[in-house]
Amino acid sequence: MTEHEHYFWEDDPEYMQIIADIKNHPFVTDLAFFKQHVHGNRLTHSYLVSYMSYKVARSLGWDYKACARAGLLHDLFYYVPGEVTFSKGSHLRNHPKIALINARVVTDLSPVEEDIILKHMWLATPHFPRYKESYVVTFVDKYIATEDFVKPSLANLSQKKMMRSFSYFVGKLVMPALAGISNQEVSLEEKEELAEIEEEIDQNGSYH
């Protein structure tokens, strides 16, 4: 992002207030120096994940503040993937851990925010997200990345389309996967709230 550019999330005063104490930290603003995926940079990507996760979680009545804050901090790493090697594991597995360490420097984190950052690469990493908000951010992160490859325009983002896709994601991927794990890993309450999504988000992307 540059000084003369204006983005749609900046027109949402509640969202901007939620991230007010972290958005100008150098660990966040320095993300602008790193390309992300094909067309954007890591800072723009992080804002998109943060804001769209905030919108989805708010529509569902979930912890949208945690989604907004952790979404902005989920990719706090400062290297180009493919140009760095690790003694153990890959970029996909290691960068959430690096991001969490850096996010703890930026601000105090709630358990939900920590889980969001650490588990946002679920499906590429083995550990299940513990909270329903973590599934929102891991979904939105993948959705935004796909949009960047296929249709590189901020104008293409539709909350209702994203809500429909999230319903499909929960129904086809999350719930079948959760069926095989214990309630100690993901609580029964979280499972039940996720299970409602497939039934209560209609074809227009509205939540009832």
TORDREN-219911 format. One line per 5 residues: number of its first residue (from 1); their letters; for each residue x, y, z of N, C-alpha, C. Coordinates in Angstrom, 2 decimals. Layout:
BEGIN
NUM	A	X Y Z X Y Z X Y Z ~ ...;
END
This chain:
BEGIN
1	MTEHE	0.85 -1.18 0.00 0.00 0.00 0.00 0.89 1.24 0.00 ~ 0.48 2.24 -0.70 1.22 3.49 -0.74 0.35 4.60 -0.18 ~ 0.97 5.75 0.07 0.27 6.85 0.73 -0.92 7.35 -0.07 ~ -0.89 7.31 -1.39 -1.96 7.90 -2.19 -3.10 6.92 -2.45 ~ -2.90 5.65 -2.14 -3.94 4.66 -2.38 -4.95 4.64 -1.24;
6	HYFWE	-6.21 4.46 -1.60 -7.28 4.38 -0.61 -8.02 3.07 -0.81 ~ -8.28 2.36 0.29 -8.91 1.06 0.22 -10.24 1.05 0.94 ~ -11.12 0.15 0.52 -12.50 0.16 1.02 -12.58 -0.09 2.52 ~ -11.66 -0.85 3.09 -11.73 -1.10 4.52 -11.47 0.15 5.34 ~ -10.80 1.14 4.74 -10.55 2.39 5.45 -11.81 3.21 5.64;
11	DDPEY	-12.89 2.85 4.94 -14.17 3.55 5.07 -15.07 2.93 6.14 ~ -14.55 1.93 6.84 -15.31 1.27 7.90 -14.72 1.69 9.24 ~ -15.32 2.69 9.91 -14.70 3.23 11.14 -14.61 2.22 12.27 ~ -15.59 1.31 12.39 -15.52 0.31 13.47 -14.34 -0.62 13.26 ~ -14.16 -1.08 12.02 -13.02 -1.95 11.72 -11.70 -1.24 12.00;
16	MQIIA	-11.59 0.00 11.54 -10.34 0.73 11.72 -10.04 0.98 13.20 ~ -11.08 1.14 14.02 -10.87 1.31 15.45 -10.36 0.03 16.09 ~ -10.86 -1.11 15.62 -10.45 -2.41 16.17 -8.95 -2.64 15.97 ~ -8.42 -2.21 14.85 -7.00 -2.46 14.54 -6.13 -1.22 14.77 ~ -6.70 -0.18 15.38 -6.01 1.10 15.49 -4.66 1.00 16.19;
21	DIKNH	-4.57 0.17 17.22 -3.34 0.10 18.01 -2.27 -0.79 17.40 ~ -2.59 -1.50 16.32 -1.59 -2.39 15.72 -1.24 -2.04 14.28 ~ -2.08 -1.29 13.58 -1.90 -1.11 12.14 -0.66 -0.31 11.77 ~ -0.16 0.53 12.67 1.00 1.35 12.35 2.30 0.81 12.94 ~ 2.23 -0.36 13.53 3.46 -0.97 14.06 4.36 -1.35 12.88;
26	PFVTD	5.68 -1.11 13.00 6.59 -1.43 11.88 6.51 -2.89 11.43 ~ 6.23 -3.81 12.34 6.10 -5.22 11.96 4.93 -5.42 10.98 ~ 3.95 -4.52 11.05 2.81 -4.59 10.14 3.10 -3.80 8.87 ~ 3.50 -2.55 9.00 3.69 -1.70 7.82 4.81 -2.21 6.92 ~ 5.81 -2.90 7.49 6.91 -3.42 6.67 6.49 -4.55 5.74;
31	LAFFK	5.30 -5.10 5.97 4.80 -6.14 5.07 4.61 -5.62 3.64 ~ 4.50 -4.31 3.49 4.31 -3.71 2.17 5.51 -3.94 1.25 ~ 6.66 -4.27 1.82 7.87 -4.46 1.02 7.96 -5.85 0.40 ~ 7.00 -6.72 0.71 7.08 -8.10 0.25 5.90 -8.46 -0.64 ~ 6.22 -8.99 -1.82 5.20 -9.43 -2.75 4.48 -10.63 -2.16;
36	QHVHG	3.17 -10.73 -2.42 2.39 -11.87 -1.94 1.60 -12.45 -3.09 ~ 1.71 -13.75 -3.28 1.03 -14.44 -4.37 1.45 -13.82 -5.71 ~ 0.52 -13.33 -6.52 0.87 -12.89 -7.87 0.89 -11.38 -7.99 ~ -0.18 -10.73 -7.58 -0.36 -9.32 -7.94 -0.21 -8.33 -6.79 ~ -0.36 -8.79 -5.56 -0.36 -7.85 -4.46 0.90 -7.92 -3.63;
41	NRLTH	0.86 -7.20 -2.49 1.93 -7.32 -1.51 1.34 -7.89 -0.22 ~ 2.23 -8.24 0.70 1.79 -8.95 1.90 0.92 -8.09 2.79 ~ 1.11 -6.78 2.76 0.29 -5.90 3.59 -1.13 -5.83 3.06 ~ -1.29 -5.62 1.76 -2.63 -5.60 1.16 -3.33 -6.93 1.38 ~ -2.61 -8.03 1.18 -3.19 -9.35 1.42 -3.67 -9.48 2.87;
46	SYLVS	-2.86 -9.02 3.81 -3.21 -9.15 5.22 -4.44 -8.32 5.56 ~ -4.53 -7.13 4.99 -5.72 -6.31 5.21 -6.96 -6.97 4.62 ~ -6.83 -7.54 3.45 -7.98 -8.21 2.83 -8.45 -9.38 3.67 ~ -7.51 -10.20 4.13 -7.87 -11.34 4.97 -8.50 -10.84 6.27 ~ -7.91 -9.83 6.86 -8.41 -9.26 8.10 -9.83 -8.70 7.93;
51	YMSYK	-10.02 -7.88 6.92 -11.31 -7.20 6.78 -12.42 -8.16 6.36 ~ -12.15 -9.03 5.41 -13.19 -9.95 4.97 -13.51 -10.99 6.04 ~ -12.52 -11.38 6.85 -12.78 -12.26 7.98 -13.64 -11.56 9.02 ~ -13.34 -10.30 9.26 -14.15 -9.46 10.16 -15.60 -9.41 9.68 ~ -15.80 -9.23 8.37 -17.15 -9.12 7.83 -17.91 -10.44 7.96;
56	VARSL	-17.24 -11.54 7.64 -17.89 -12.86 7.74 -18.23 -13.16 9.19 ~ -17.27 -13.01 10.09 -17.49 -13.33 11.50 -18.58 -12.43 12.10 ~ -18.59 -11.18 11.72 -19.62 -10.27 12.25 -21.00 -10.70 11.77 ~ -21.12 -11.10 10.53 -22.40 -11.57 10.00 -22.91 -12.79 10.76 ~ -21.98 -13.63 11.24 -22.34 -14.86 11.93 -22.53 -14.66 13.43;
61	GWDYK	-22.19 -13.47 13.93 -22.29 -13.22 15.36 -21.14 -13.82 16.15 ~ -20.01 -14.05 15.49 -18.83 -14.63 16.13 -17.86 -13.51 16.54 ~ -16.69 -13.89 17.02 -15.72 -12.92 17.54 -15.01 -12.22 16.37 ~ -15.66 -11.19 15.85 -15.13 -10.51 14.67 -13.91 -9.65 15.00 ~ -13.79 -9.23 16.26 -12.62 -8.44 16.64 -11.36 -9.31 16.59;
66	ACARA	-11.46 -10.54 17.07 -10.31 -11.44 17.01 -9.95 -11.74 15.56 ~ -10.95 -11.92 14.71 -10.69 -12.20 13.29 -10.00 -11.01 12.62 ~ -10.45 -9.80 12.96 -9.85 -8.60 12.37 -8.39 -8.46 12.78 ~ -8.13 -8.60 14.06 -6.78 -8.38 14.57 -5.82 -9.50 14.17 ~ -6.24 -10.73 14.38 -5.37 -11.85 14.01 -5.21 -11.96 12.51;
71	GLLHD	-6.26 -11.61 11.77 -6.15 -11.63 10.32 -5.07 -10.69 9.81 ~ -4.97 -9.52 10.44 -3.95 -8.56 10.03 -2.55 -9.05 10.39 ~ -2.45 -9.88 11.41 -1.14 -10.33 11.91 -0.76 -11.73 11.46 ~ -1.58 -12.36 10.63 -1.39 -13.79 10.38 -0.17 -14.12 9.52 ~ 0.34 -13.17 8.78 1.49 -13.42 7.90 2.68 -12.52 8.23;
76	LFYYV	2.98 -12.37 9.50 4.11 -11.52 9.90 5.43 -12.27 9.74 ~ 5.84 -12.43 8.50 7.17 -12.98 8.21 7.80 -12.12 7.13 ~ 9.13 -12.11 7.07 9.83 -11.10 6.29 10.90 -11.73 5.40 ~ 10.46 -12.61 4.55 11.33 -13.25 3.56 10.46 -13.65 2.38 ~ 11.10 -14.02 1.30 10.38 -14.46 0.10 10.33 -15.98 0.11;
81	PGEVT	9.15 -16.58 0.13 9.08 -18.05 0.10 9.84 -18.62 -1.09 ~ 10.58 -19.64 -0.86 11.40 -20.23 -1.92 12.83 -19.76 -1.88 ~ 13.07 -18.64 -1.20 14.43 -18.12 -1.09 15.04 -18.42 0.27 ~ 14.26 -19.05 1.13 14.72 -19.40 2.48 14.49 -20.89 2.70 ~ 15.44 -21.56 3.28 15.28 -22.97 3.62 15.29 -23.13 5.13;
86	FSKGS	14.64 -24.18 5.60 14.54 -24.46 7.03 15.21 -25.80 7.31 ~ 15.82 -25.91 8.49 16.44 -27.18 8.86 15.39 -28.25 9.11 ~ 14.18 -27.82 9.46 13.09 -28.76 9.69 11.79 -28.14 9.19 ~ 11.06 -28.86 8.36 9.78 -28.37 7.87 9.91 -27.41 6.71 ~ 8.77 -26.98 6.21 8.70 -26.11 5.03 8.17 -24.74 5.41;
91	HLRNH	8.16 -23.85 4.44 7.56 -22.53 4.65 6.11 -22.66 5.09 ~ 5.34 -23.54 4.46 3.92 -23.67 4.79 3.71 -24.02 6.26 ~ 4.58 -24.85 6.80 4.44 -25.27 8.19 5.08 -24.29 9.16 ~ 6.12 -23.60 8.74 6.89 -22.78 9.67 6.43 -21.33 9.77 ~ 5.90 -20.76 8.69 5.62 -19.33 8.76 4.51 -18.96 9.74;
96	PKIAL	3.51 -19.83 10.01 2.55 -19.46 11.07 3.21 -19.34 12.45 ~ 4.20 -20.18 12.73 4.90 -20.11 14.00 5.71 -18.81 14.09 ~ 6.36 -18.45 12.98 7.12 -17.20 12.93 6.19 -16.02 13.11 ~ 5.05 -16.06 12.44 4.07 -14.97 12.54 3.57 -14.82 13.97 ~ 3.33 -15.92 14.65 2.85 -15.85 16.03 3.89 -15.23 16.95;
101	INARV	5.15 -15.61 16.79 6.22 -15.01 17.60 6.26 -13.50 17.38 ~ 6.17 -13.08 16.13 6.22 -11.65 15.82 4.96 -10.93 16.29 ~ 3.81 -11.57 16.18 2.56 -10.95 16.61 2.56 -10.69 18.11 ~ 3.20 -11.57 18.86 3.28 -11.38 20.32 4.13 -10.16 20.68 ~ 5.01 -9.74 19.77 5.78 -8.53 19.98 4.90 -7.30 19.72;
106	VTDLS	4.02 -7.41 18.75 3.16 -6.28 18.37 2.13 -5.98 19.44 ~ 1.51 -7.03 20.02 0.40 -6.81 20.96 0.17 -8.05 21.80 ~ -0.57 -7.88 22.87 -1.04 -9.04 23.63 -2.13 -9.73 22.82 ~ -2.11 -11.04 22.82 -3.04 -11.82 22.01 -3.96 -12.66 22.89 ~ -5.21 -12.76 22.49 -6.14 -13.65 23.17 -5.88 -15.08 22.70;
111	PVEED	-6.39 -16.09 23.43 -6.24 -17.47 22.95 -6.83 -17.69 21.56 ~ -7.93 -17.03 21.25 -8.54 -17.16 19.92 -7.62 -16.58 18.86 ~ -7.05 -15.41 19.13 -6.15 -14.77 18.17 -4.90 -15.62 17.94 ~ -4.36 -16.19 19.01 -3.18 -17.05 18.85 -3.51 -18.27 17.99 ~ -4.65 -18.87 18.24 -5.05 -20.04 17.47 -5.26 -19.70 16.00;
116	IILKH	-5.86 -18.55 15.74 -6.08 -18.10 14.36 -4.75 -18.01 13.61 ~ -3.78 -17.36 14.21 -2.49 -17.15 13.55 -1.76 -18.48 13.36 ~ -1.72 -19.28 14.41 -0.96 -20.52 14.36 -1.59 -21.57 13.45 ~ -2.91 -21.55 13.31 -3.61 -22.60 12.56 -4.13 -22.13 11.20 ~ -3.72 -20.95 10.74 -4.35 -20.43 9.51 -3.97 -21.21 8.26;
121	MWLAT	-2.96 -22.08 8.37 -2.60 -22.91 7.23 -3.16 -24.33 7.34 ~ -4.22 -24.49 8.12 -4.85 -25.81 8.24 -5.21 -26.34 6.85 ~ -5.05 -27.61 6.71 -5.10 -28.41 5.48 -3.70 -28.58 4.91 ~ -2.87 -27.55 5.02 -1.44 -27.71 4.69 -0.65 -28.11 5.94 ~ -1.22 -27.84 7.12 -0.63 -28.23 8.39 -1.60 -29.13 9.14;
126	PHFPR	-1.12 -30.01 10.00 -1.98 -31.08 10.52 -2.88 -30.72 11.69 ~ -2.53 -29.69 12.47 -3.27 -29.44 13.70 -4.58 -28.69 13.44 ~ -5.65 -29.21 14.01 -6.97 -28.62 13.79 -7.11 -27.29 14.53 ~ -7.69 -26.29 13.88 -8.06 -25.07 14.61 -9.01 -25.42 15.76 ~ -8.84 -24.75 16.90 -9.65 -25.03 18.07 -10.95 -24.21 18.07;
131	YKESY	-10.92 -23.06 17.41 -12.06 -22.14 17.49 -12.69 -21.93 16.12 ~ -13.98 -21.66 16.11 -14.70 -21.45 14.85 -14.15 -20.25 14.10 ~ -13.68 -19.23 14.82 -13.10 -18.06 14.17 -11.84 -18.41 13.39 ~ -11.12 -19.41 13.85 -9.91 -19.84 13.13 -10.26 -20.42 11.77 ~ -11.41 -21.09 11.69 -11.85 -21.63 10.40 -12.26 -20.51 9.45;
136	VVTFV	-12.78 -19.42 10.00 -13.12 -18.27 9.16 -11.86 -17.73 8.50 ~ -10.82 -17.49 9.29 -9.61 -16.86 8.75 -8.86 -17.81 7.81 ~ -8.78 -19.09 8.15 -8.08 -20.01 7.24 -8.83 -20.12 5.91 ~ -10.17 -20.06 5.96 -10.94 -20.07 4.72 -10.71 -18.79 3.92 ~ -10.85 -17.64 4.57 -10.72 -16.37 3.86 -9.32 -16.22 3.27;
141	DKYIA	-8.30 -16.65 3.99 -6.93 -16.59 3.49 -6.80 -17.35 2.17 ~ -7.38 -18.53 2.12 -7.32 -19.34 0.90 -8.18 -18.73 -0.21 ~ -9.32 -18.20 0.16 -10.22 -17.57 -0.81 -9.54 -16.36 -1.46 ~ -8.93 -15.51 -0.63 -8.26 -14.31 -1.14 -7.09 -14.70 -2.04 ~ -6.33 -15.71 -1.65 -5.20 -16.16 -2.47 -5.68 -16.65 -3.82;
146	TEDFV	-6.79 -17.41 -3.83 -7.33 -17.91 -5.09 -7.82 -16.77 -5.97 ~ -8.50 -15.81 -5.37 -8.97 -14.65 -6.13 -7.80 -13.90 -6.75 ~ -6.69 -13.81 -6.01 -5.53 -13.09 -6.52 -4.96 -13.77 -7.75 ~ -4.97 -15.09 -7.77 -4.48 -15.83 -8.93 -5.44 -15.74 -10.11 ~ -6.74 -15.85 -9.83 -7.73 -15.99 -10.90 -8.23 -14.64 -11.41;
151	KPSLA	-8.61 -13.77 -10.46 -9.20 -12.48 -10.83 -8.58 -11.39 -9.97 ~ -7.44 -10.88 -10.37 -6.68 -9.96 -9.53 -7.29 -8.55 -9.45 ~ -8.42 -8.44 -8.77 -9.05 -7.13 -8.61 -9.79 -7.10 -7.29 ~ -9.57 -6.05 -6.50 -10.30 -5.92 -5.24 -11.79 -5.82 -5.48 ~ -12.19 -5.33 -6.64 -13.60 -5.14 -6.95 -14.35 -6.47 -7.07;
156	NLSQK	-13.62 -7.56 -7.25 -14.27 -8.86 -7.42 -14.75 -9.46 -6.10 ~ -14.31 -8.90 -4.97 -14.65 -9.49 -3.69 -16.11 -9.20 -3.33 ~ -16.85 -10.24 -3.07 -18.25 -10.14 -2.69 -18.45 -10.88 -1.37 ~ -18.97 -10.18 -0.36 -19.18 -10.83 0.92 -20.19 -11.97 0.81 ~ -21.26 -11.77 0.03 -22.28 -12.82 -0.08 -21.72 -14.06 -0.78;
161	KMMRS	-20.92 -13.84 -1.82 -20.29 -14.97 -2.49 -19.34 -15.69 -1.54 ~ -18.62 -14.91 -0.73 -17.70 -15.49 0.22 -18.46 -16.28 1.29 ~ -19.59 -15.77 1.73 -20.40 -16.49 2.72 -20.89 -17.82 2.17 ~ -21.32 -17.84 0.92 -21.76 -19.10 0.30 -20.60 -20.08 0.22 ~ -19.44 -19.57 -0.15 -18.26 -20.44 -0.27 -17.83 -20.95 1.10;
166	FSYFV	-17.97 -20.12 2.13 -17.62 -20.55 3.48 -18.56 -21.67 3.93 ~ -19.83 -21.56 3.61 -20.78 -22.62 3.94 -20.37 -23.94 3.29 ~ -19.96 -23.87 2.03 -19.51 -25.07 1.32 -18.24 -25.62 1.96 ~ -17.31 -24.75 2.30 -16.05 -25.13 2.94 -16.32 -25.88 4.25 ~ -17.23 -25.34 5.05 -17.56 -25.97 6.33 -18.23 -27.32 6.11;
171	GKLVM	-19.20 -27.35 5.20 -19.95 -28.58 4.98 -19.14 -29.71 4.36 ~ -18.29 -29.37 3.40 -17.57 -30.40 2.65 -16.20 -30.76 3.20 ~ -15.58 -29.82 3.93 -14.22 -30.07 4.43 -14.13 -30.10 5.95 ~ -14.68 -29.06 6.58 -14.49 -28.93 8.03 -15.24 -30.00 8.81 ~ -16.55 -30.10 8.58 -17.35 -31.02 9.39 -16.95 -32.49 9.20;
176	PALAG	-16.70 -32.96 7.98 -16.21 -34.35 7.86 -14.89 -34.58 8.58 ~ -14.00 -33.58 8.55 -12.72 -33.72 9.24 -12.91 -33.72 10.75 ~ -13.80 -32.86 11.26 -14.02 -32.78 12.71 -14.72 -34.01 13.27 ~ -15.41 -34.74 12.42 -16.13 -35.93 12.88 -15.20 -36.97 13.47 ~ -13.94 -36.92 13.07 -13.01 -37.94 13.52 -12.11 -37.54 14.67;
181	ISNQE	-12.34 -36.36 15.26 -11.47 -35.93 16.36 -12.28 -35.74 17.63 ~ -11.59 -35.72 18.77 -12.26 -35.66 20.06 -12.71 -34.25 20.39 ~ -13.62 -34.16 21.36 -14.09 -32.85 21.83 -13.05 -32.13 22.66 ~ -11.97 -32.81 23.02 -10.88 -32.13 23.71 -10.08 -31.26 22.75 ~ -9.99 -31.69 21.50 -9.26 -30.91 20.49 -10.08 -29.73 20.01;
186	VSLEE	-11.34 -29.97 19.70 -12.28 -28.91 19.32 -13.56 -29.18 20.09 ~ -14.02 -28.22 20.87 -15.14 -28.46 21.77 -16.43 -28.76 21.01 ~ -17.33 -29.46 21.68 -18.63 -29.79 21.08 -19.39 -28.52 20.71 ~ -19.28 -27.49 21.54 -19.97 -26.23 21.25 -19.48 -25.62 19.94 ~ -18.16 -25.61 19.74 -17.62 -25.06 18.50 -18.09 -25.89 17.31;
191	KEELA	-18.08 -27.21 17.45 -18.54 -28.08 16.37 -20.00 -27.81 16.02 ~ -20.84 -27.64 17.05 -22.26 -27.42 16.81 -22.50 -26.09 16.11 ~ -21.77 -25.04 16.50 -21.95 -23.74 15.85 -21.48 -23.78 14.40 ~ -20.41 -24.52 14.13 -19.96 -24.68 12.75 -20.98 -25.47 11.94 ~ -21.58 -26.49 12.56 -22.54 -27.33 11.85 -23.77 -26.55 11.40;
196	EIEEE	-24.13 -25.51 12.13 -25.30 -24.71 11.77 -25.10 -23.91 10.48 ~ -23.84 -23.64 10.16 -23.54 -22.73 9.05 -24.09 -23.24 7.73 ~ -23.88 -24.51 7.44 -24.29 -25.05 6.15 -25.79 -24.90 5.95 ~ -26.57 -25.03 7.02 -28.02 -24.95 6.92 -28.53 -23.51 6.92 ~ -27.81 -22.61 7.58 -28.36 -21.28 7.83 -27.83 -20.19 6.91;
201	IDQNG	-26.85 -20.49 6.07 -26.45 -19.54 5.03 -27.16 -19.94 3.75 ~ -28.01 -19.06 3.23 -28.80 -19.43 2.05 -28.03 -19.18 0.76 ~ -28.67 -19.45 -0.36 -28.02 -19.35 -1.67 -27.66 -17.90 -2.02 ~ -28.27 -16.95 -1.33 -27.94 -15.54 -1.56 -26.79 -15.06 -0.68 ~ -26.26 -15.97 0.13 -25.15 -15.60 1.01 -25.59 -14.91 2.27;
206	SYH	-26.89 -15.00 2.62 -27.40 -14.37 3.84 -27.47 -15.40 4.94 ~ -27.22 -14.95 6.18 -27.24 -15.83 7.34 -28.52 -15.61 8.11 ~ -29.24 -16.69 8.41 -30.53 -16.58 9.11 -30.42 -17.21 10.49;
END
